[in-house]
Amino acid sequence: MAKVAIVLAEGFEEVEAVAPIDVLRRAGVEVLIAGLTKDPVPSARNLRIVPDTTVDELKAEELDMVILPGGAGGVERIKKDPRVEMLLKQMEEKKKLIGAICAAPTALASFGLLKGRKATVYPSLVEDIKPAEFVNQAVVEDQNIITSQGPGTALEFSLKLVEKLIGKEKAKEVAGRMLVKYG
């Protein structure tokens, strides 16, 4: 079974966190919700999610993917957290999957992970993912990094993550059960 961690920091975007958690779990993926601390994590609109674990307890060698949801406040906190940076750099070294949506690709850029890559981001943040080449699409895949644009692209992003972890047929199956068109 694939194992994924989604990192939540105060101010995360609800749809961009919950959609991947839900869709991946529907596909049979083990999803760990990792907070910067053990405390419930408040979202941009004060929805509180209790993490399963903390970033300190995550090990790149035990994960198949790490996901960062957007939400300006959450992403700014993630950018300042050396533990998240170290985890993502370890995932990159091992060529494991990394997903980031909305403002979160700016964290990947700040950690130096988008150099020479194509990526997408929330449209007002295009300058913040340089030196990546911006691609104006809902979901962009470049090697092991998958990026997406925002709340409205969260389901497509989540299904792409299923496709990368398990396969296109599983993504189509989950999409069909959810009444979502995919692929």
Secondary structure, 3 states (H helix, E strand, C coil): CCEEEEEECCCECHHHHHHHHHHHHHCCCEEEEEECCCCCEEECCCCEECCCEEHHHCCHHHCCEEEECCCHHHHHHHHCCHHHHHHHHHHHHCCCEEEEECCCHHHHHHCCCCCCCEECCCHHHHHHHCCCEECCCCEEEECCEEEECCHHHHHHHHHHHHHHHCCHHHHHHHHHHHCCCCC
